[in-house]
Amino acid sequence: MAVCEIWDVKGRLDHPIDYAENPEKTANPKYTDADLQAMGDVMKYATNGDKTERQFFVTGVNCDPATARDEMMIAKAQWNDQSEIVCYHGFQSFKAGEVTPEQAHEVGVKLAEKMWGGRFQVIVATHLNTECLHNHFVVNSVSYVDGKHYHDNKKNLRLLRQRSDELCREYSLSVIEHPSGRKKPYVLYQAEKNGLPTRDSVARQAVDEAISKSFTLKDFDRQLAEMGYCINFDPNRKYWTIIGKGWQRPKRLYKLGDDYTNERITERIRENSYAVKFQSFSKEQPQVRVIKVKGTLKATKKIGGLRGLYLHYCYKLGILPKKKQQNYARLHYLLKDDLMKMDAITNEARLLCRCHIDTAEQLLSYKDSLESEMQELTEQRKGLYSQSRKSVGEEKEAVKARLSEITERMETLRKEVRLCDGVLARSDTLKEKLQTIRADEKEQKGKELMKHEHRRRSGRANRKDELGGI
């Protein structure tokens, strides 16, 4: 399974690097230093020795890797190219453990030759520093043959992915059979990268748990319903769908991964056995250390207000206590909506606890103090900027150091102000959600009590007659 993407590189860079030692040989007055730096930076990243095993897996198509940047700039100068796009940077990523570095690089070089080899200069570099081996492509934006530009459009992207799939099949590698056609939202990508639970990961957790406890599709449906999900097995539909409480629309199960297709789910349920599983009645209990504390907790003051609200919500989300293994699949549907906001909620809770803020008035007062300090620092910084222009030597360095301290402090203050705004905007919503959750839990508890009472009474039916007959 290879995933392909490509994007343009323009002449702007936040962290410029030193480019070729003798830029006059290929200098083009139409291009600025930033353009050259952009191309040099993307090539340095793609051919990074730490990622490519001392550049063993680096190949040039229509150019020499050692002088590729200079050759590309010569082609631009030859055709008097004035475009702001200096090159294109693409990648081809393989499924973890599916290919060797040699195979990955060979596939990448063949893909570059098929896609751009007839007209463009390309650097192909295979990175080995992650679990998923992947190729990087640096493609000159202008053809060295006819001076025409490569166009990064939907048609060429489809062609790139099509040729990549053809090569994967040729090398007996897996291919994505159901491409979504959409890029994953950046927020979702970042959440998965940082290990935060998302709607998809929680749904997978729910499906996995339901499968582990099911012997039939009816069992599977019932288990998911207990976790707040509804599944559609409609035979008139090609794909099964799942929808959680609070979702706007259903999701096709196969989009959760290869283990969640109709056939695979059915197969996983069939693998469960009806056989009785025997286990020991009692497990060896770990030794518990008992600590005796003098005094009583009766007089202890409970934390209330905003602090209490956030701490209780963090407990419901599973953030507290620490190291607690939370089953996100069985969370209330209102809590599931905030799983991707766990970092923001945690930081807001820390602010409230650190500053002992319990009321909105205390929060507004704290925010005003932050803004006043920011205003004072802004005025100081203006004066220091003026002083810096007039001073020299050690005095100038001291002014710069002070400016750096002020800038760092202002960045911290801005973050605190944003957290205060977040608490003001979120606190009422959290309160309403907790009230709804308590009401639902109370209703559910009442239903369970009625069910147990019904079973108890059913078990005692006809007992008097039975005793009388003995």
Backbone torsions as a table, in degrees:
resi	resn	phi	psi	omega
1	MET	NA	115.5	179.8
2	ALA	-117.7	132.1	178.2
3	VAL	-106.9	130.2	-176.7
4	CYS	-120.4	144.8	175.2
5	GLU	-156.0	155.7	178.7
6	ILE	-150.3	147.8	179.9
7	TRP	-149.5	161.9	-178.1
8	ASP	-86.7	154.5	177.6
9	VAL	-119.0	117.9	-179.3
10	LYS	-103.0	169.9	-173.2
11	GLY	-78.7	59.3	174.6
12	ARG	-147.5	132.9	-175.2
13	LEU	-146.3	136.5	179.5
14	ASP	-80.5	-31.7	-177.7
15	HIS	-124.6	81.5	-177.4
16	PRO	-67.9	156.0	179.7
17	ILE	-122.3	166.0	175.4
18	ASP	-75.0	123.5	179.3
19	TYR	-93.7	-160.9	-169.2
20	ALA	-52.3	148.6	-176.1
21	GLU	-66.2	-29.0	-177.3
22	ASN	-126.5	75.9	-174.8
23	PRO	-70.0	-15.5	-178.2
24	GLU	-64.8	-24.2	-177.1
25	LYS	-64.9	-33.4	-177.5
26	THR	-123.7	16.2	-175.3
27	ALA	-64.9	137.0	177.1
28	ASN	-123.1	117.6	-177.1
29	PRO	-59.9	-16.4	179.4
30	LYS	-74.3	-17.2	-176.4
31	TYR	-110.3	137.2	179.7
32	THR	-86.9	171.7	176.1
33	ASP	-59.5	-35.2	-179.0
34	ALA	-64.5	-36.4	178.3
35	ASP	-63.7	-46.7	179.8
36	LEU	-63.5	-39.4	-180.0
37	GLN	-65.6	-38.5	179.9
38	ALA	-61.9	-45.9	179.5
39	MET	-66.6	-42.4	179.0
40	GLY	-62.5	-38.8	-178.5
41	ASP	-66.5	-45.7	-177.3
42	VAL	-67.7	-33.1	176.8
43	MET	-70.3	-40.2	179.5
44	LYS	-63.7	-39.0	178.2
45	TYR	-65.2	-45.2	-175.7
46	ALA	-66.7	-34.1	-176.1
47	THR	-104.1	21.8	-178.8
48	ASN	-56.3	121.4	-177.1
49	GLY	-61.1	-31.5	179.5
50	ASP	-67.8	-23.9	-177.1
51	LYS	-100.1	-22.3	-175.1
52	THR	-109.2	12.8	-179.4
53	GLU	57.6	67.6	178.7
54	ARG	56.7	37.0	174.4
55	GLN	62.5	21.3	176.6
56	PHE	-65.2	-33.5	-178.2
57	PHE	-103.2	56.3	175.9
58	VAL	-129.6	126.7	-178.7
59	THR	-134.3	142.7	175.4
60	GLY	-104.9	133.9	174.4
61	VAL	-106.4	115.7	-176.7
62	ASN	68.0	18.5	177.2
63	CYS	-163.1	163.6	176.9
64	ASP	-94.7	127.3	-178.6
65	PRO	-54.2	-32.9	-177.4
66	ALA	-69.2	-29.7	-177.0
67	THR	-123.9	23.2	-172.8
68	ALA	-60.5	-43.4	-177.6
69	ARG	-62.6	-42.6	179.4
70	ASP	-64.4	-40.6	-179.9
71	GLU	-64.8	-38.7	178.9
72	MET	-66.4	-39.0	178.8
73	MET	-68.3	-33.1	175.6
74	ILE	-63.2	-42.4	178.4
75	ALA	-61.8	-39.3	178.2
76	LYS	-64.7	-42.9	-180.0
77	ALA	-65.9	-37.9	-178.6
78	GLN	-61.9	-37.8	-177.7
79	TRP	-103.0	13.5	176.1
80	ASN	51.3	47.2	-177.4
81	ASP	-75.5	134.0	-178.1
82	GLN	-123.3	12.9	-177.6
83	SER	-69.2	147.2	177.6
84	GLU	-76.0	-15.8	176.9
85	ILE	-85.8	115.4	-175.5
86	VAL	-89.5	-28.1	178.3
87	CYS	-165.6	176.5	176.1
88	TYR	-121.4	141.1	-178.4
89	HIS	-119.9	118.9	-179.7
90	GLY	-126.4	169.5	176.3
91	PHE	-145.7	158.6	175.9
92	GLN	-136.2	111.8	-174.3
93	SER	-108.8	136.8	-177.4
94	PHE	-106.3	158.7	177.8
95	LYS	-64.2	141.4	-176.3
96	ALA	-58.7	130.7	175.6
97	GLY	76.8	6.6	-174.9
98	GLU	-91.8	-27.3	-176.4
99	VAL	-131.6	157.4	171.7
100	THR	-89.5	161.9	177.3
101	PRO	-55.8	-39.8	-179.7
102	GLU	-63.3	-44.7	179.2
103	GLN	-64.3	-44.1	-179.3
104	ALA	-59.2	-44.3	-178.5
105	HIS	-68.4	-39.2	179.2
106	GLU	-62.6	-43.4	177.2
107	VAL	-63.0	-41.7	-179.4
108	GLY	-63.0	-43.1	179.4
109	VAL	-64.9	-42.5	179.0
110	LYS	-64.2	-38.4	178.4
111	LEU	-64.6	-42.2	179.0
112	ALA	-63.7	-39.8	179.3
113	GLU	-66.7	-41.2	179.4
114	LYS	-67.9	-38.6	-172.3
115	MET	-83.9	-44.1	-173.0
116	TRP	-127.7	-7.5	-170.0
117	GLY	-57.6	-27.3	-176.5
118	GLY	-75.1	-22.2	-171.7
119	ARG	-139.7	-16.7	-171.4
120	PHE	-121.9	155.6	174.0
121	GLN	-90.7	132.4	-173.6
122	VAL	-138.3	140.5	169.0
123	ILE	-107.2	129.7	177.1
124	VAL	-115.1	122.7	179.9
125	ALA	-131.3	130.7	179.6
126	THR	-100.2	121.9	-179.4
127	HIS	-93.9	133.2	-177.0
128	LEU	-114.1	9.3	-171.6
129	ASN	-86.1	-2.2	178.1
130	THR	-123.3	169.9	179.9
131	GLU	-63.3	-37.5	177.7
132	CYS	-94.4	111.3	176.2
133	LEU	-63.2	143.0	-178.0
134	HIS	-151.0	149.0	177.9
135	ASN	-99.8	142.6	172.0
136	HIS	-111.7	139.6	177.6
137	PHE	-120.5	129.1	171.9
138	VAL	-114.3	111.2	-172.6
139	VAL	-112.1	129.1	175.7
140	ASN	-62.4	138.7	-176.5
141	SER	-73.2	-18.6	-178.1
142	VAL	-120.5	142.9	-178.9
143	SER	-76.2	134.8	176.4
144	TYR	-76.1	-12.3	-177.9
145	VAL	-85.3	-51.3	-174.3
146	ASP	-125.8	-0.2	178.4
147	GLY	77.6	5.2	-179.9
148	LYS	-84.1	155.8	-175.7
149	HIS	-89.4	148.5	167.9
150	TYR	-81.4	139.1	-178.3
151	HIS	-112.7	121.1	178.6
152	ASP	-87.1	83.7	179.9
153	ASN	-121.9	178.2	-176.6
154	LYS	-62.9	-36.9	-178.8
155	LYS	-63.1	-47.0	-179.7
156	ASN	-69.4	-32.8	177.2
157	LEU	-66.6	-41.5	176.2
158	ARG	-61.9	-40.4	179.4
159	LEU	-64.8	-41.1	177.8
160	LEU	-60.3	-46.0	-179.5
161	ARG	-68.7	-36.0	179.0
162	GLN	-64.1	-46.0	-179.9
163	ARG	-68.8	-32.8	175.4
164	SER	-64.9	-42.7	177.9
165	ASP	-63.4	-39.1	179.2
166	GLU	-61.6	-42.8	179.1
167	LEU	-68.1	-37.6	178.2
168	CYS	-62.5	-42.3	177.6
169	ARG	-65.5	-37.8	179.5
170	GLU	-62.7	-34.6	-179.7
171	TYR	-97.1	13.2	179.0
172	SER	58.6	39.8	175.6
173	LEU	-101.3	155.6	-178.6
174	SER	-69.8	154.2	-178.6
175	VAL	-130.1	142.2	177.0
176	ILE	-70.6	111.0	-176.2
177	GLU	-82.6	-24.9	-178.1
178	HIS	-125.5	68.2	179.1
179	PRO	-63.4	137.8	-177.2
180	SER	-74.4	-25.9	-178.3
181	GLY	78.7	0.8	180.0
182	ARG	-126.2	144.7	174.3
183	LYS	-76.3	146.1	177.5
184	LYS	-68.8	132.7	177.8
185	PRO	-54.4	142.9	-175.4
186	TYR	-60.9	-39.3	-179.8
187	VAL	-61.9	-42.5	179.0
188	LEU	-67.1	-40.7	178.5
189	TYR	-60.9	-45.6	-179.5
190	GLN	-65.4	-38.5	179.5
191	ALA	-63.0	-44.8	179.3
192	GLU	-66.4	-37.8	179.6
193	LYS	-64.4	-37.4	-178.7
194	ASN	-87.4	3.3	177.2
195	GLY	78.5	15.5	178.5
196	LEU	-80.8	145.3	176.9
197	PRO	-67.8	139.0	177.5
198	THR	-121.0	173.7	179.4
199	ARG	-59.5	-40.6	-179.2
200	ASP	-68.6	-43.6	-177.9
201	SER	-67.0	-35.9	177.6
202	VAL	-69.0	-38.6	177.5
203	ALA	-64.0	-39.9	176.8
204	ARG	-61.9	-42.9	178.9
205	GLN	-60.5	-40.5	179.3
206	ALA	-66.9	-44.7	-179.5
207	VAL	-64.3	-42.8	179.5
208	ASP	-61.3	-43.6	179.7
209	GLU	-65.7	-41.5	-179.8
210	ALA	-64.6	-40.2	178.9
211	ILE	-64.3	-41.3	-177.5
212	SER	-63.9	-22.3	-177.5
213	LYS	-108.0	12.8	-173.8
214	SER	-119.1	147.7	173.8
215	PHE	-116.8	-17.2	178.2
216	THR	-138.3	167.5	177.1
217	LEU	-64.5	-29.5	177.4
218	LYS	-65.9	-41.9	175.2
219	ASP	-61.0	-43.3	-179.2
220	PHE	-59.4	-44.5	178.8
221	ASP	-62.6	-43.3	-178.4
222	ARG	-66.1	-41.7	180.0
223	GLN	-63.8	-41.6	178.6
224	LEU	-66.5	-37.1	179.4
225	ALA	-62.4	-36.2	178.4
226	GLU	-64.5	-26.1	-180.0
227	MET	-96.3	7.9	175.7
228	GLY	89.2	19.2	-179.7
229	TYR	-117.2	149.4	176.2
230	CYS	-123.7	129.4	-177.9
231	ILE	-113.7	144.1	-177.4
232	ASN	-112.9	114.0	178.2
233	PHE	-100.4	23.2	-174.3
234	ASP	-52.1	118.2	-178.4
235	PRO	-66.0	-18.0	178.1
236	ASN	-77.8	-10.5	177.8
237	ARG	-102.3	142.1	-178.4
238	LYS	-70.8	-36.4	-175.1
239	TYR	-120.2	139.4	173.3
240	TRP	-72.0	148.4	-179.5
241	THR	-126.9	156.3	177.8
242	ILE	-131.0	142.4	177.1
243	ILE	-139.3	132.2	178.9
244	GLY	-96.0	159.4	178.6
245	LYS	-64.1	126.8	-177.8
246	GLY	96.7	-10.5	177.3
247	TRP	-74.0	151.2	177.8
248	GLN	-84.3	-31.2	-177.9
249	ARG	-148.6	157.2	179.8
250	PRO	-75.3	166.0	179.0
251	LYS	-126.4	136.4	176.9
252	ARG	-69.6	131.9	-173.3
253	LEU	-64.3	-33.7	-176.7
254	TYR	-64.3	-19.9	179.3
255	LYS	-74.0	-10.1	176.3
256	LEU	-79.6	-14.6	179.2
257	GLY	145.0	174.2	-177.1
258	ASP	-64.7	-25.3	-178.1
259	ASP	-84.8	7.5	-173.4
260	TYR	-124.9	21.9	172.5
261	THR	-76.6	165.4	179.5
262	ASN	-54.5	-49.0	-175.8
263	GLU	-66.4	-42.1	-176.7
264	ARG	-68.4	-38.4	178.0
265	ILE	-64.3	-45.4	178.0
266	THR	-59.2	-42.6	-180.0
267	GLU	-64.7	-41.2	-179.6
268	ARG	-66.3	-35.4	177.9
269	ILE	-69.4	-38.7	179.7
270	ARG	-65.7	-27.4	-179.4
271	GLU	-69.2	-20.3	176.3
272	ASN	-68.5	139.9	-175.5
273	SER	-104.9	144.7	174.6
274	TYR	-79.4	-9.7	-175.1
275	ALA	-61.9	147.6	179.3
276	VAL	-73.4	132.5	178.5
277	LYS	-100.6	122.1	-178.1
278	PHE	-94.1	141.1	174.9
279	GLN	-149.9	161.9	-177.9
280	SER	-65.1	145.9	-177.4
281	PHE	-66.3	-37.4	-177.1
282	SER	-132.0	138.1	176.9
283	LYS	-99.5	153.9	179.4
284	GLU	-65.1	121.2	-176.7
285	GLN	-82.9	134.5	177.5
286	PRO	-68.0	150.2	-179.6
287	GLN	-69.7	132.2	-179.0
288	VAL	-105.5	128.0	179.8
289	ARG	-85.9	123.3	-177.8
290	VAL	-99.8	126.2	178.3
291	ILE	-116.2	123.2	179.0
292	LYS	-91.3	130.9	-179.0
293	VAL	-119.0	131.3	178.6
294	LYS	-76.6	150.9	177.5
295	GLY	100.5	-170.0	-178.5
296	THR	-137.5	154.9	179.6
297	LEU	-95.4	2.2	-176.9
298	LYS	-63.5	-37.6	-177.2
299	ALA	-86.1	-0.6	-178.6
300	THR	-68.8	133.1	-178.5
301	LYS	-82.5	127.7	178.7
302	LYS	-76.3	146.4	178.1
303	ILE	-80.4	126.6	179.5
304	GLY	-124.9	-158.8	178.0
305	GLY	62.8	-149.2	-177.9
306	LEU	-65.3	-39.0	178.8
307	ARG	-61.3	-48.8	179.8
308	GLY	-61.6	-40.2	179.5
309	LEU	-60.0	-49.2	-177.4
310	TYR	-68.8	-40.1	179.5
311	LEU	-63.9	-40.6	178.9
312	HIS	-66.6	-39.2	179.5
313	TYR	-67.6	-38.5	176.2
314	CYS	-63.0	-36.5	176.7
315	TYR	-64.9	-44.1	178.9
316	LYS	-62.9	-37.9	179.9
317	LEU	-72.4	-19.0	-178.0
318	GLY	95.4	5.6	176.7
319	ILE	-69.8	-37.5	176.6
320	LEU	-115.1	144.9	-8.3
321	PRO	-72.1	160.8	-178.4
322	LYS	-64.4	153.5	179.0
323	LYS	64.4	14.3	176.5
324	LYS	-81.2	131.8	179.3
325	GLN	-85.3	108.8	-174.7
326	GLN	-97.8	133.1	172.8
327	ASN	-90.1	94.0	-175.7
328	TYR	-64.9	-25.3	-177.8
329	ALA	-63.8	-27.6	-177.2
330	ARG	-100.3	11.5	174.7
331	LEU	-70.0	155.7	173.3
332	HIS	-62.0	144.1	-174.3
333	TYR	-60.8	-28.2	177.3
334	LEU	-69.8	-31.8	177.2
335	LEU	-73.7	-34.5	179.9
336	LYS	-60.4	-30.5	179.8
337	ASP	-64.8	-22.9	-176.0
338	ASP	-103.0	7.6	-177.6
339	LEU	-63.0	-37.7	-179.7
340	MET	-77.1	-6.8	178.6
341	LYS	-105.2	17.0	-175.4
342	MET	-60.2	-39.7	-179.3
343	ASP	-63.5	-45.0	-179.3
344	ALA	-64.4	-44.1	-179.8
345	ILE	-64.5	-39.5	178.5
346	THR	-63.2	-45.7	-179.9
347	ASN	-64.0	-37.6	177.8
348	GLU	-66.8	-39.4	178.2
349	ALA	-64.7	-39.7	178.2
350	ARG	-63.4	-39.9	178.1
351	LEU	-60.9	-46.8	-178.8
352	LEU	-63.1	-41.0	-178.7
353	CYS	-73.6	-38.1	-179.2
354	ARG	-65.1	-38.0	-177.0
355	CYS	-99.8	3.1	178.8
356	HIS	54.1	51.6	-179.5
357	ILE	-98.9	121.7	-178.5
358	ASP	-117.2	-20.2	-176.3
359	THR	-124.9	162.2	178.1
360	ALA	-65.1	-33.4	179.2
361	GLU	-64.6	-43.0	177.3
362	GLN	-63.2	-38.3	-179.7
363	LEU	-66.0	-44.4	179.2
364	LEU	-65.0	-38.0	178.1
365	SER	-64.0	-42.4	178.3
366	TYR	-64.5	-41.4	178.9
367	LYS	-63.3	-41.3	178.4
368	ASP	-61.3	-40.2	179.2
369	SER	-63.9	-37.9	177.7
370	LEU	-64.8	-45.0	-178.7
371	GLU	-66.2	-36.5	177.2
372	SER	-63.9	-42.8	178.3
373	GLU	-64.2	-39.5	177.7
374	MET	-62.2	-40.6	178.9
375	GLN	-64.0	-43.2	177.9
376	GLU	-62.2	-43.0	179.7
377	LEU	-65.8	-35.3	177.4
378	THR	-62.5	-42.4	178.1
379	GLU	-65.2	-41.5	177.8
380	GLN	-62.2	-40.0	-177.6
381	ARG	-66.3	-37.2	177.5
382	LYS	-60.0	-45.5	178.8
383	GLY	-64.0	-38.8	179.6
384	LEU	-68.1	-35.2	176.2
385	TYR	-60.8	-43.7	178.5
386	SER	-64.8	-41.1	179.5
387	GLN	-66.8	-35.4	-179.4
388	SER	-63.8	-35.9	-179.5
389	ARG	-68.8	-25.9	-176.4
390	LYS	-94.8	-25.1	-174.4
391	SER	-87.2	163.5	179.2
392	VAL	-140.9	165.1	173.4
393	GLY	63.2	-136.7	-176.0
394	GLU	-65.0	-33.8	178.4
395	GLU	-62.3	-41.0	179.7
396	LYS	-65.1	-40.4	179.0
397	GLU	-64.5	-38.5	178.5
398	ALA	-65.0	-40.5	177.9
399	VAL	-63.5	-42.7	179.3
400	LYS	-62.7	-39.5	178.9
401	ALA	-63.5	-42.9	178.7
402	ARG	-65.0	-40.2	177.0
403	LEU	-60.8	-39.9	179.2
404	SER	-64.1	-41.3	178.0
405	GLU	-62.6	-44.1	-179.2
406	ILE	-63.9	-43.9	-180.0
407	THR	-61.7	-41.8	179.3
408	GLU	-65.1	-42.6	179.4
409	ARG	-64.8	-40.5	179.9
410	MET	-66.0	-34.4	176.6
411	GLU	-63.8	-42.3	177.0
412	THR	-62.5	-43.4	-179.5
413	LEU	-63.8	-40.3	178.8
414	ARG	-61.3	-41.3	178.4
415	LYS	-62.4	-41.2	179.3
416	GLU	-64.1	-41.2	179.0
417	VAL	-63.2	-40.7	178.9
418	ARG	-64.1	-37.4	177.7
419	LEU	-66.0	-38.7	177.3
420	CYS	-62.5	-44.4	177.6
421	ASP	-61.8	-38.1	178.6
422	GLY	-64.0	-41.8	178.5
423	VAL	-63.7	-44.9	-179.7
424	LEU	-61.2	-38.1	-177.5
425	ALA	-78.9	-28.9	-171.0
426	ARG	-99.2	-25.3	-169.1
427	SER	-60.2	-43.8	180.0
428	ASP	-63.8	-39.2	178.9
429	THR	-64.0	-43.0	178.6
430	LEU	-61.9	-40.0	179.9
431	LYS	-62.4	-44.7	179.5
432	GLU	-64.1	-40.6	-179.7
433	LYS	-64.1	-43.4	179.8
434	LEU	-63.8	-36.7	176.8
435	GLN	-63.8	-43.9	178.1
436	THR	-63.5	-41.6	-179.5
437	ILE	-64.1	-43.1	178.2
438	ARG	-61.2	-42.7	180.0
439	ALA	-63.5	-42.9	179.8
440	ASP	-65.7	-41.4	179.2
441	GLU	-64.6	-39.1	178.6
442	LYS	-64.6	-42.3	179.2
443	GLU	-64.9	-42.1	-180.0
444	GLN	-65.4	-39.6	178.2
445	LYS	-63.8	-39.0	177.5
446	GLY	-63.6	-39.9	179.0
447	LYS	-64.5	-41.1	179.9
448	GLU	-65.7	-39.7	178.0
449	LEU	-63.1	-41.6	178.4
450	MET	-64.4	-39.1	179.5
451	LYS	-64.2	-44.4	180.0
452	HIS	-65.2	-38.7	178.9
453	GLU	-65.0	-39.3	178.3
454	HIS	-63.5	-42.5	179.0
455	ARG	-65.3	-40.8	-179.4
456	ARG	-62.2	-44.2	-179.2
457	ARG	-69.8	-35.8	178.6
458	SER	-65.4	-35.2	-179.9
459	GLY	-69.4	-23.6	-179.2
460	ARG	-94.2	1.6	-178.3
461	ALA	-63.5	140.0	177.0
462	ASN	61.9	13.4	-179.1
463	ARG	-65.5	-37.0	-178.2
464	LYS	-63.3	-42.9	179.4
465	ASP	-63.3	-39.4	-177.4
466	GLU	-65.3	-42.1	-179.9
467	LEU	-66.4	-37.0	-178.9
468	GLY	-68.7	-25.8	-178.6
469	GLY	-82.5	-12.6	-177.1
470	ILE	-75.5	NA	NA
